Amino acid sequence: MPDPGLDDPAPDPAAGSPARPAAEDPAQPGPGPYGALGAADANGIALPAGFTSRVIARSGQRVTGTSYSWHSAPDGGACFADGDGWIYVSNAEIDPSGGASAVRFDPSGAITGAYRILSNTRQNCAGGQTPWNTWLSCEEVSRGWVYETDPWGVAPAVRRDAMGRFKHEAAAADPVRRVIYLTEDESNGCFYRFVPTVWGDLSSGVLQVLTAGGATSGSFTWTTVPDPDGSPTVTRSQVPGAKKFSGGEGCYYADDRVWFTTKGDNRVWRLNLNAGTYALAYDDSLVSGDAPLTGVDNVTGSASGDLFVAEDGGDMEICVITPEGEVAPFLRIGGQSASEITGPAFSPDGTRLYFSSQRGTSGSSSGGITYEVTGPFRV
């Protein structure tokens, strides 16, 4: 049935505006804002001039300075301010006993703690951060759940049934419209939004699906999913006209736009939420020459308006897509072709980028490595 009166509120001017206007055409290769990559460093990471890397944690090994053993198959992640320091949370994409862990840093970047924040769940892939400082950890299994977790590891995790049961991937919060966007990792998956009854409380609300035509650009609407439980009919098959996407992955919101990636066709999609339109921000089949970004997966953004897109395979790169519509490699991990890059997230001050190689040099989920890159990120 149609959207039951859940109209989007007017944009909040205090929510900010883009530092530079976002390009409307799909991004094309260019030198990027940071220039060429240098030789690989001691960690096997090639970076632009001025940037350095360090290893934060390795699966199955104690996090430096703590007694906590890091989880296998590190995946989606996010950073949370913690006084003058911060916390990086990371999912474990293993089934069974997935869950999520956290590492705490002091203002200098030194590690001060590590601990578990979610246990006894299945294949926790990506997720998303909420404005009220919780981490939404998503199960990438058929009729999976979303769990709301405490990055400080104090409050118990809560399963959020109203957010629907499907193969969840990533989530992104929109504080202007007071909704959570959700991707679905199916070859014929959908793009959803969850409208909480009360903003800040995910215990109840309405799950809706994006409805649109078959083109790669146009207008869209939201339609309520009749049965978010997804049984006996899966959520993606309940609404006629629901637009299908080939393997939904990362999701990121900023400045009245939401971007999400689809791995089946190597695309980055952009919704202009004020205009009610969608379009391609990147498509490797539309690139002139060799495509610098393939195997699109997790995505995050910086204060400058740049998108950072991690590759699942490809050249094991994180690529940057600028607001001007230029795409270029930002970093490359060497010697780990059997892995994928996951969990990119910036520290609250924007000077450090965290991410993982899910299977590291071994190609096994027990070989995951979590990294930090520090340098002159533009703001």
Sequence and secondary structure as in RCSB ss.txt:
>XXXX:A:sequence
MPDPGLDDPAPDPAAGSPARPAAEDPAQPGPGPYGALGAADANGIALPAGFTSRVIARSGQRVTGTSYSWHSAPD
GGACFADGDGWIYVSNAEIDPSGGASAVRFDPSGAITGAYRILSNTRQNCAGGQTPWNTWLSCEEVSRGWVYETD
PWGVAPAVRRDAMGRFKHEAAAADPVRRVIYLTEDESNGCFYRFVPTVWGDLSSGVLQVLTAGGATSGSFTWTTV
PDPDGSPTVTRSQVPGAKKFSGGEGCYYADDRVWFTTKGDNRVWRLNLNAGTYALAYDDSLVSGDAPLTGVDNVT
GSASGDLFVAEDGGDMEICVITPEGEVAPFLRIGGQSASEITGPAFSPDGTRLYFSSQRGTSGSSSGGITYEVTG
PFRV
>XXXX:A:secstr
 B  S       GGG   SS   SS  EE   TT     B TTSEE  TT EEEEEEEBTSB TTSS BB SSEE
EEEEEEETTEEEEEEEE  SSS  EEEEEE TTS EEEEEEEE S S EEEEEE TTS EEEEE STTB EEEE 
TTS S  EE GGG  B EEEEEEETTTTEEEEEE STTB EEEEEEEETTEEEEEEEEEEE  SSSSEE EEEE 
S TT  SS GGGSSTTB  BSSEEEEEEETTEEEEEETTTTEEEEEETTTTEEEEEEEGGG SSS S  SEEEEE
E TTS EEEEESSTTSEEEEE TTSEEEEEEEE S TTS EEEEEE TTSSEEEEEESSTTTTSGGG EEEEEES
    
